[in-house]
């Protein structure tokens, strides 16, 4: 799935959390962060900490990949 903004990322986090029957509070505890962070992340708040957001995604079993366009020669 291609995600182009923080709102789409948050929607994926929320959908995955709900499908696993986790509450925001449960996910916050499991991810060692505050429930407010989970709420903000799911709403697509642009200023959420990247490291925490990635960790929450990993806790849900999500895999994040980055593709570098060929024009960059990497």
N, CA, C and O atoms as a CHARMM CRD file, in Angstrom:
* protein
*
  296
    1    1 UNK  N      0.84900  -1.17600   0.00000 PROA 1      0.00000
    2    1 UNK  CA     0.00000   0.00000   0.00000 PROA 1      0.00000
    3    1 UNK  C      0.89400   1.23800   0.00000 PROA 1      0.00000
    4    1 UNK  O      1.88100   1.29800   0.73300 PROA 1      0.00000
    5    2 UNK  N      0.55700   2.18400  -0.79200 PROA 2      0.00000
    6    2 UNK  CA     1.30300   3.43500  -0.86800 PROA 2      0.00000
    7    2 UNK  C      0.63800   4.47500   0.03900 PROA 2      0.00000
    8    2 UNK  O     -0.55600   4.75400  -0.07700 PROA 2      0.00000
    9    3 UNK  N      1.43100   5.03200   0.93200 PROA 3      0.00000
   10    3 UNK  CA     0.94100   6.05800   1.84900 PROA 3      0.00000
   11    3 UNK  C      1.63400   7.36000   1.49100 PROA 3      0.00000
   12    3 UNK  O      2.85600   7.41300   1.35200 PROA 3      0.00000
   13    4 UNK  N      0.83400   8.41200   1.34200 PROA 4      0.00000
   14    4 UNK  CA     1.40600   9.68200   0.88700 PROA 4      0.00000
   15    4 UNK  C      1.36300  10.80700   1.91100 PROA 4      0.00000
   16    4 UNK  O      1.89200  11.89100   1.66500 PROA 4      0.00000
   17    5 UNK  N      0.72900  10.55400   3.06900 PROA 5      0.00000
   18    5 UNK  CA     0.67300  11.61400   4.08200 PROA 5      0.00000
   19    5 UNK  C      0.39500  11.02600   5.45900 PROA 5      0.00000
   20    5 UNK  O      0.11200   9.83600   5.59700 PROA 5      0.00000
   21    6 UNK  N      0.48000  11.87900   6.47100 PROA 6      0.00000
   22    6 UNK  CA     0.32400  11.42500   7.85600 PROA 6      0.00000
   23    6 UNK  C     -1.09700  10.95000   8.16200 PROA 6      0.00000
   24    6 UNK  O     -1.28700  10.07700   9.01000 PROA 6      0.00000
   25    7 UNK  N     -2.07800  11.50700   7.49200 PROA 7      0.00000
   26    7 UNK  CA    -3.46200  11.08300   7.71800 PROA 7      0.00000
   27    7 UNK  C     -3.65300   9.64100   7.25500 PROA 7      0.00000
   28    7 UNK  O     -4.27800   8.84200   7.95200 PROA 7      0.00000
   29    8 UNK  N     -3.12300   9.31100   6.09200 PROA 8      0.00000
   30    8 UNK  CA    -3.21600   7.93400   5.59100 PROA 8      0.00000
   31    8 UNK  C     -2.46200   6.96700   6.50300 PROA 8      0.00000
   32    8 UNK  O     -2.92800   5.85700   6.75800 PROA 8      0.00000
   33    9 UNK  N     -1.30700   7.38800   6.98800 PROA 9      0.00000
   34    9 UNK  CA    -0.53600   6.55700   7.91600 PROA 9      0.00000
   35    9 UNK  C     -1.35700   6.30200   9.18000 PROA 9      0.00000
   36    9 UNK  O     -1.43900   5.17000   9.65800 PROA 9      0.00000
   37   10 UNK  N     -1.95500   7.34600   9.70900 PROA 10     0.00000
   38   10 UNK  CA    -2.78200   7.22000  10.90200 PROA 10     0.00000
   39   10 UNK  C     -3.97100   6.30500  10.69900 PROA 10     0.00000
   40   10 UNK  O     -4.33400   5.54500  11.59800 PROA 10     0.00000
   41   11 UNK  N     -4.58300   6.37000   9.52300 PROA 11     0.00000
   42   11 UNK  CA    -5.72300   5.50300   9.23200 PROA 11     0.00000
   43   11 UNK  C     -5.31000   4.03300   9.24200 PROA 11     0.00000
   44   11 UNK  O     -6.04300   3.17700   9.73800 PROA 11     0.00000
   45   12 UNK  N     -4.13100   3.75100   8.69100 PROA 12     0.00000
   46   12 UNK  CA    -3.63300   2.37200   8.68300 PROA 12     0.00000
   47   12 UNK  C     -3.36900   1.89700  10.11000 PROA 12     0.00000
   48   12 UNK  O     -3.70300   0.76800  10.46900 PROA 12     0.00000
   49   13 UNK  N     -2.76600   2.77000  10.91800 PROA 13     0.00000
   50   13 UNK  CA    -2.51600   2.41500  12.31500 PROA 13     0.00000
   51   13 UNK  C     -3.84200   2.09500  13.00200 PROA 13     0.00000
   52   13 UNK  O     -3.96900   1.07200  13.67400 PROA 13     0.00000
   53   14 UNK  N     -4.82400   2.97200  12.83000 PROA 14     0.00000
   54   14 UNK  CA    -6.12400   2.76200  13.48300 PROA 14     0.00000
   55   14 UNK  C     -6.80200   1.48400  13.00400 PROA 14     0.00000
   56   14 UNK  O     -7.26100   0.68400  13.81800 PROA 14     0.00000
   57   15 UNK  N     -6.86700   1.28800  11.70200 PROA 15     0.00000
   58   15 UNK  CA    -7.52400   0.10100  11.15300 PROA 15     0.00000
   59   15 UNK  C     -6.85800  -1.17800  11.64400 PROA 15     0.00000
   60   15 UNK  O     -7.53400  -2.15500  11.96500 PROA 15     0.00000
   61   16 UNK  N     -5.54800  -1.16600  11.70100 PROA 16     0.00000
   62   16 UNK  CA    -4.81700  -2.34900  12.16200 PROA 16     0.00000
   63   16 UNK  C     -5.06700  -2.57600  13.64200 PROA 16     0.00000
   64   16 UNK  O     -5.29100  -3.71200  14.06100 PROA 16     0.00000
   65   17 UNK  N     -5.03400  -1.51700  14.43800 PROA 17     0.00000
   66   17 UNK  CA    -5.30500  -1.63900  15.87300 PROA 17     0.00000
   67   17 UNK  C     -6.69300  -2.20800  16.11300 PROA 17     0.00000
   68   17 UNK  O     -6.86000  -3.13500  16.90700 PROA 17     0.00000
   69   18 UNK  N     -7.68900  -1.65600  15.42900 PROA 18     0.00000
   70   18 UNK  CA    -9.06900  -2.10800  15.60100 PROA 18     0.00000
   71   18 UNK  C     -9.21600  -3.56700  15.17100 PROA 18     0.00000
   72   18 UNK  O     -9.89700  -4.34400  15.84100 PROA 18     0.00000
   73   19 UNK  N     -8.58500  -3.94400  14.06300 PROA 19     0.00000
   74   19 UNK  CA    -8.69000  -5.32300  13.57700 PROA 19     0.00000
   75   19 UNK  C     -8.07200  -6.31700  14.55600 PROA 19     0.00000
   76   19 UNK  O     -8.44000  -7.49100  14.57700 PROA 19     0.00000
   77   20 UNK  N     -7.12100  -5.83100  15.37400 PROA 20     0.00000
   78   20 UNK  CA    -6.49600  -6.68000  16.39000 PROA 20     0.00000
   79   20 UNK  C     -7.21000  -6.58200  17.74000 PROA 20     0.00000
   80   20 UNK  O     -6.76600  -7.14300  18.74100 PROA 20     0.00000
   81   21 UNK  N     -8.31700  -5.85900  17.73800 PROA 21     0.00000
   82   21 UNK  CA    -9.15600  -5.69100  18.92500 PROA 21     0.00000
   83   21 UNK  C     -8.39300  -5.08800  20.10600 PROA 21     0.00000
   84   21 UNK  O     -8.56000  -5.48600  21.25900 PROA 21     0.00000
   85   22 UNK  N     -7.54800  -4.11200  19.76700 PROA 22     0.00000
   86   22 UNK  CA    -6.81400  -3.38200  20.79300 PROA 22     0.00000
   87   22 UNK  C     -7.45000  -2.01900  21.00200 PROA 22     0.00000
   88   22 UNK  O     -7.91000  -1.38600  20.05100 PROA 22     0.00000
   89   23 UNK  N     -7.47500  -1.57800  22.22900 PROA 23     0.00000
   90   23 UNK  CA    -7.90100  -0.21000  22.48900 PROA 23     0.00000
   91   23 UNK  C     -6.68600   0.69700  22.31600 PROA 23     0.00000
   92   23 UNK  O     -5.54800   0.23100  22.27200 PROA 23     0.00000
   93   24 UNK  N     -6.94100   1.97800  22.22200 PROA 24     0.00000
   94   24 UNK  CA    -5.82900   2.92100  22.14900 PROA 24     0.00000
   95   24 UNK  C     -4.98600   2.82000  23.41700 PROA 24     0.00000
   96   24 UNK  O     -3.76000   2.91700  23.36000 PROA 24     0.00000
   97   25 UNK  N     -5.63500   2.62900  24.55100 PROA 25     0.00000
   98   25 UNK  CA    -4.90600   2.50300  25.81900 PROA 25     0.00000
   99   25 UNK  C     -4.01400   1.26600  25.82700 PROA 25     0.00000
  100   25 UNK  O     -2.87100   1.32600  26.28000 PROA 25     0.00000
  101   26 UNK  N     -4.53600   0.14200  25.32600 PROA 26     0.00000
  102   26 UNK  CA    -3.73600  -1.08700  25.25900 PROA 26     0.00000
  103   26 UNK  C     -2.51800  -0.91100  24.37100 PROA 26     0.00000
  104   26 UNK  O     -1.41500  -1.32700  24.72600 PROA 26     0.00000
  105   27 UNK  N     -2.72000  -0.29400  23.21600 PROA 27     0.00000
  106   27 UNK  CA    -1.61300  -0.07900  22.29200 PROA 27     0.00000
  107   27 UNK  C     -0.59000   0.87000  22.89400 PROA 27     0.00000
  108   27 UNK  O      0.61300   0.67100  22.72700 PROA 27     0.00000
  109   28 UNK  N     -1.04900   1.88300  23.58300 PROA 28     0.00000
  110   28 UNK  CA    -0.13600   2.82800  24.22400 PROA 28     0.00000
  111   28 UNK  C      0.73800   2.11400  25.25700 PROA 28     0.00000
  112   28 UNK  O      1.94600   2.34200  25.31500 PROA 28     0.00000
  113   29 UNK  N      0.13700   1.26800  26.05500 PROA 29     0.00000
  114   29 UNK  CA     0.89300   0.52800  27.07000 PROA 29     0.00000
  115   29 UNK  C      1.90400  -0.40300  26.39500 PROA 29     0.00000
  116   29 UNK  O      3.07100  -0.44300  26.78400 PROA 29     0.00000
  117   30 UNK  N      1.45400  -1.14500  25.38900 PROA 30     0.00000
  118   30 UNK  CA     2.33500  -2.07900  24.69400 PROA 30     0.00000
  119   30 UNK  C      3.48200  -1.37400  23.97400 PROA 30     0.00000
  120   30 UNK  O      4.56200  -1.94100  23.81100 PROA 30     0.00000
  121   31 UNK  N      3.24300  -0.14600  23.54900 PROA 31     0.00000
  122   31 UNK  CA     4.24200   0.61500  22.79800 PROA 31     0.00000
  123   31 UNK  C      5.06400   1.54000  23.69200 PROA 31     0.00000
  124   31 UNK  O      5.94800   2.25400  23.21900 PROA 31     0.00000
  125   32 UNK  N      4.76400   1.51800  24.98300 PROA 32     0.00000
  126   32 UNK  CA     5.47400   2.36400  25.94800 PROA 32     0.00000
  127   32 UNK  C      5.39200   3.85000  25.58600 PROA 32     0.00000
  128   32 UNK  O      6.38600   4.57500  25.62900 PROA 32     0.00000
  129   33 UNK  N      4.20100   4.27200  25.23500 PROA 33     0.00000
  130   33 UNK  CA     3.96900   5.69400  24.95300 PROA 33     0.00000
  131   33 UNK  C      2.61700   6.08200  25.54300 PROA 33     0.00000
  132   33 UNK  O      1.88900   5.22600  26.04500 PROA 33     0.00000
  133   34 UNK  N      2.29000   7.33300  25.48600 PROA 34     0.00000
  134   34 UNK  CA     1.02500   7.78800  26.03800 PROA 34     0.00000
  135   34 UNK  C     -0.14500   7.56200  25.10100 PROA 34     0.00000
  136   34 UNK  O      0.01900   7.49800  23.88300 PROA 34     0.00000
  137   35 UNK  N     -1.31800   7.44400  25.67900 PROA 35     0.00000
  138   35 UNK  CA    -2.52500   7.28300  24.86800 PROA 35     0.00000
  139   35 UNK  C     -2.73600   8.50300  23.97600 PROA 35     0.00000
  140   35 UNK  O     -3.21200   8.37000  22.84800 PROA 35     0.00000
  141   36 UNK  N     -2.38700   9.68500  24.47000 PROA 36     0.00000
  142   36 UNK  CA    -2.51800  10.91200  23.66800 PROA 36     0.00000
  143   36 UNK  C     -1.71500  10.79500  22.37500 PROA 36     0.00000
  144   36 UNK  O     -2.15400  11.26600  21.32600 PROA 36     0.00000
  145   37 UNK  N     -0.53600  10.16600  22.44700 PROA 37     0.00000
  146   37 UNK  CA     0.27500   9.97600  21.24400 PROA 37     0.00000
  147   37 UNK  C     -0.46000   9.09600  20.23400 PROA 37     0.00000
  148   37 UNK  O     -0.46800   9.39600  19.04100 PROA 37     0.00000
  149   38 UNK  N     -1.07200   8.02000  20.70400 PROA 38     0.00000
  150   38 UNK  CA    -1.81600   7.12100  19.80700 PROA 38     0.00000
  151   38 UNK  C     -2.97900   7.86900  19.17000 PROA 38     0.00000
  152   38 UNK  O     -3.22500   7.73400  17.97200 PROA 38     0.00000
  153   39 UNK  N     -3.68800   8.64900  19.96000 PROA 39     0.00000
  154   39 UNK  CA    -4.80400   9.44600  19.43000 PROA 39     0.00000
  155   39 UNK  C     -4.30800  10.38600  18.33800 PROA 39     0.00000
  156   39 UNK  O     -4.88800  10.44800  17.25400 PROA 39     0.00000
  157   40 UNK  N     -3.24000  11.11300  18.62500 PROA 40     0.00000
  158   40 UNK  CA    -2.69000  12.05600  17.64500 PROA 40     0.00000
  159   40 UNK  C     -2.18900  11.34000  16.39500 PROA 40     0.00000
  160   40 UNK  O     -2.41400  11.80400  15.27800 PROA 40     0.00000
  161   41 UNK  N     -1.51500  10.21800  16.58300 PROA 41     0.00000
  162   41 UNK  CA    -0.99600   9.45200  15.44900 PROA 41     0.00000
  163   41 UNK  C     -2.13000   8.98700  14.54600 PROA 41     0.00000
  164   41 UNK  O     -2.04700   9.11800  13.32500 PROA 41     0.00000
  165   42 UNK  N     -3.17600   8.45000  15.13500 PROA 42     0.00000
  166   42 UNK  CA    -4.31500   7.96000  14.34900 PROA 42     0.00000
  167   42 UNK  C     -5.05000   9.09100  13.63900 PROA 42     0.00000
  168   42 UNK  O     -5.66600   8.86800  12.59700 PROA 42     0.00000
  169   43 UNK  N     -4.99300  10.27700  14.17900 PROA 43     0.00000
  170   43 UNK  CA    -5.62500  11.43800  13.53600 PROA 43     0.00000
  171   43 UNK  C     -4.74700  12.04500  12.45100 PROA 43     0.00000
  172   43 UNK  O     -5.17800  12.93700  11.72000 PROA 43     0.00000
  173   44 UNK  N     -3.51400  11.55900  12.34900 PROA 44     0.00000
  174   44 UNK  CA    -2.62300  12.04700  11.30600 PROA 44     0.00000
  175   44 UNK  C     -1.89000  13.32500  11.66600 PROA 44     0.00000
  176   44 UNK  O     -1.50100  14.09200  10.78500 PROA 44     0.00000
  177   45 UNK  N     -1.70000  13.55500  12.95200 PROA 45     0.00000
  178   45 UNK  CA    -0.98400  14.75400  13.37600 PROA 45     0.00000
  179   45 UNK  C      0.42000  14.75100  12.76800 PROA 45     0.00000
  180   45 UNK  O      1.19200  13.81000  12.95600 PROA 45     0.00000
  181   46 UNK  N      0.72900  15.80800  12.04700 PROA 46     0.00000
  182   46 UNK  CA     1.97500  15.87300  11.29100 PROA 46     0.00000
  183   46 UNK  C      3.21600  15.94500  12.16100 PROA 46     0.00000
  184   46 UNK  O      4.30500  15.59400  11.70500 PROA 46     0.00000
  185   47 UNK  N      3.08300  16.38500  13.38500 PROA 47     0.00000
  186   47 UNK  CA     4.25500  16.57700  14.23300 PROA 47     0.00000
  187   47 UNK  C      4.53800  15.41100  15.18300 PROA 47     0.00000
  188   47 UNK  O      5.35200  15.54300  16.09700 PROA 47     0.00000
  189   48 UNK  N      3.87500  14.27900  14.97600 PROA 48     0.00000
  190   48 UNK  CA     4.16500  13.10800  15.80900 PROA 48     0.00000
  191   48 UNK  C      5.60800  12.66900  15.57700 PROA 48     0.00000
  192   48 UNK  O      6.13200  12.75700  14.46700 PROA 48     0.00000
  193   49 UNK  N      6.23000  12.19800  16.64600 PROA 49     0.00000
  194   49 UNK  CA     7.62200  11.75200  16.55600 PROA 49     0.00000
  195   49 UNK  C      7.73800  10.53500  15.64500 PROA 49     0.00000
  196   49 UNK  O      7.04500   9.53500  15.83100 PROA 49     0.00000
  197   50 UNK  N      8.61800  10.63600  14.66500 PROA 50     0.00000
  198   50 UNK  CA     8.78800   9.57300  13.68000 PROA 50     0.00000
  199   50 UNK  C      9.20600   8.25400  14.33200 PROA 50     0.00000
  200   50 UNK  O      8.64700   7.20400  14.01800 PROA 50     0.00000
  201   51 UNK  N     10.17700   8.30300  15.23000 PROA 51     0.00000
  202   51 UNK  CA    10.66500   7.07400  15.84600 PROA 51     0.00000
  203   51 UNK  C      9.55200   6.34900  16.60700 PROA 51     0.00000
  204   51 UNK  O      9.43100   5.12700  16.52100 PROA 51     0.00000
  205   52 UNK  N      8.75300   7.09400  17.34000 PROA 52     0.00000
  206   52 UNK  CA     7.62900   6.49300  18.06600 PROA 52     0.00000
  207   52 UNK  C      6.59300   5.93300  17.10200 PROA 52     0.00000
  208   52 UNK  O      6.05500   4.84900  17.32700 PROA 52     0.00000
  209   53 UNK  N      6.31300   6.66600  16.03200 PROA 53     0.00000
  210   53 UNK  CA     5.31900   6.22100  15.05200 PROA 53     0.00000
  211   53 UNK  C      5.75400   4.90600  14.40000 PROA 53     0.00000
  212   53 UNK  O      4.94000   4.00200  14.21000 PROA 53     0.00000
  213   54 UNK  N      7.02600   4.80800  14.06600 PROA 54     0.00000
  214   54 UNK  CA     7.54500   3.57200  13.47300 PROA 54     0.00000
  215   54 UNK  C      7.45300   2.43000  14.48100 PROA 54     0.00000
  216   54 UNK  O      7.08500   1.31000  14.12600 PROA 54     0.00000
  217   55 UNK  N      7.78600   2.71400  15.72700 PROA 55     0.00000
  218   55 UNK  CA     7.72600   1.68800  16.76600 PROA 55     0.00000
  219   55 UNK  C      6.29400   1.17800  16.95600 PROA 55     0.00000
  220   55 UNK  O      6.07700  -0.02800  17.08200 PROA 55     0.00000
  221   56 UNK  N      5.32900   2.07900  16.97700 PROA 56     0.00000
  222   56 UNK  CA     3.92300   1.67700  17.11500 PROA 56     0.00000
  223   56 UNK  C      3.52000   0.78600  15.93500 PROA 56     0.00000
  224   56 UNK  O      2.85700  -0.23400  16.12300 PROA 56     0.00000
  225   57 UNK  N      3.91700   1.17000  14.72900 PROA 57     0.00000
  226   57 UNK  CA     3.60500   0.35500  13.54900 PROA 57     0.00000
  227   57 UNK  C      4.21100  -1.04200  13.69600 PROA 57     0.00000
  228   57 UNK  O      3.55300  -2.03800  13.39500 PROA 57     0.00000
  229   58 UNK  N      5.44500  -1.11800  14.15100 PROA 58     0.00000
  230   58 UNK  CA     6.09300  -2.41900  14.35000 PROA 58     0.00000
  231   58 UNK  C      5.36600  -3.23700  15.40900 PROA 58     0.00000
  232   58 UNK  O      5.21500  -4.45000  15.26200 PROA 58     0.00000
  233   59 UNK  N      4.91700  -2.58600  16.47000 PROA 59     0.00000
  234   59 UNK  CA     4.19200  -3.29400  17.52200 PROA 59     0.00000
  235   59 UNK  C      2.90500  -3.92100  16.99000 PROA 59     0.00000
  236   59 UNK  O      2.44200  -4.94000  17.50300 PROA 59     0.00000
  237   60 UNK  N      2.33700  -3.30700  15.96500 PROA 60     0.00000
  238   60 UNK  CA     1.12100  -3.83300  15.34200 PROA 60     0.00000
  239   60 UNK  C      1.43300  -4.87900  14.26500 PROA 60     0.00000
  240   60 UNK  O      0.52500  -5.46500  13.67600 PROA 60     0.00000
  241   61 UNK  N      2.73000  -5.10400  14.01700 PROA 61     0.00000
  242   61 UNK  CA     3.11900  -6.09000  13.01300 PROA 61     0.00000
  243   61 UNK  C      3.18800  -5.53300  11.60500 PROA 61     0.00000
  244   61 UNK  O      3.28900  -6.29000  10.63900 PROA 61     0.00000
  245   62 UNK  N      3.13400  -4.21100  11.48200 PROA 62     0.00000
  246   62 UNK  CA     3.20800  -3.59200  10.15700 PROA 62     0.00000
  247   62 UNK  C      4.65600  -3.51800   9.69600 PROA 62     0.00000
  248   62 UNK  O      5.57100  -3.38500  10.50900 PROA 62     0.00000
  249   63 UNK  N      4.85300  -3.60400   8.40800 PROA 63     0.00000
  250   63 UNK  CA     6.17600  -3.51100   7.80500 PROA 63     0.00000
  251   63 UNK  C      6.23800  -2.21100   7.00300 PROA 63     0.00000
  252   63 UNK  O      5.35200  -1.93300   6.19400 PROA 63     0.00000
  253   64 UNK  N      7.26100  -1.43600   7.22500 PROA 64     0.00000
  254   64 UNK  CA     7.42300  -0.16900   6.51400 PROA 64     0.00000
  255   64 UNK  C      8.60300  -0.29900   5.56100 PROA 64     0.00000
  256   64 UNK  O      9.69800  -0.68600   5.96800 PROA 64     0.00000
  257   65 UNK  N      8.37800   0.02400   4.30200 PROA 65     0.00000
  258   65 UNK  CA     9.43700  -0.00700   3.30100 PROA 65     0.00000
  259   65 UNK  C      9.53100   1.34400   2.61700 PROA 65     0.00000
  260   65 UNK  O      8.52900   2.03800   2.44500 PROA 65     0.00000
  261   66 UNK  N     10.73600   1.70600   2.23300 PROA 66     0.00000
  262   66 UNK  CA    10.95200   2.94400   1.50800 PROA 66     0.00000
  263   66 UNK  C     11.61200   2.61400   0.17900 PROA 66     0.00000
  264   66 UNK  O     12.60800   1.89200   0.13900 PROA 66     0.00000
  265   67 UNK  N     11.07200   3.13100  -0.88500 PROA 67     0.00000
  266   67 UNK  CA    11.64600   2.92600  -2.20800 PROA 67     0.00000
  267   67 UNK  C     12.30800   4.22100  -2.66000 PROA 67     0.00000
  268   67 UNK  O     11.71500   5.29700  -2.58400 PROA 67     0.00000
  269   68 UNK  N     13.52500   4.10300  -3.12300 PROA 68     0.00000
  270   68 UNK  CA    14.25600   5.25400  -3.61300 PROA 68     0.00000
  271   68 UNK  C     14.14900   5.27500  -5.13800 PROA 68     0.00000
  272   68 UNK  O     14.48700   4.28400  -5.78500 PROA 68     0.00000
  273   69 UNK  N     13.68600   6.38000  -5.72500 PROA 69     0.00000
  274   69 UNK  CA    13.57000   6.46100  -7.17800 PROA 69     0.00000
  275   69 UNK  C     14.92000   6.23200  -7.84400 PROA 69     0.00000
  276   69 UNK  O     15.95300   6.65700  -7.32600 PROA 69     0.00000
  277   70 UNK  N     14.91200   5.56600  -8.98600 PROA 70     0.00000
  278   70 UNK  CA    16.13800   5.22900  -9.71200 PROA 70     0.00000
  279   70 UNK  C     16.94900   6.47000 -10.06200 PROA 70     0.00000
  280   70 UNK  O     18.17300   6.39000 -10.16900 PROA 70     0.00000
  281   71 UNK  N     16.30600   7.59200 -10.23800 PROA 71     0.00000
  282   71 UNK  CA    17.02800   8.80700 -10.64000 PROA 71     0.00000
  283   71 UNK  C     18.03000   9.28400  -9.59900 PROA 71     0.00000
  284   71 UNK  O     18.89900  10.10400  -9.89800 PROA 71     0.00000
  285   72 UNK  N     17.91000   8.76400  -8.36100 PROA 72     0.00000
  286   72 UNK  CA    18.85400   9.14300  -7.31800 PROA 72     0.00000
  287   72 UNK  C     20.09400   8.24800  -7.32200 PROA 72     0.00000
  288   72 UNK  O     21.07800   8.55300  -6.64700 PROA 72     0.00000
  289   73 UNK  N     20.05600   7.16400  -8.06500 PROA 73     0.00000
  290   73 UNK  CA    21.21300   6.29800  -8.20900 PROA 73     0.00000
  291   73 UNK  C     21.66000   5.61000  -6.94200 PROA 73     0.00000
  292   73 UNK  O     22.83900   5.28700  -6.80200 PROA 73     0.00000
  293   74 UNK  N     20.75600   5.38000  -6.02200 PROA 74     0.00000
  294   74 UNK  CA    21.11700   4.71800  -4.76900 PROA 74     0.00000
  295   74 UNK  C     20.82000   3.23700  -4.87600 PROA 74     0.00000
  296   74 UNK  O     21.05200   2.49100  -3.92500 PROA 74     0.00000
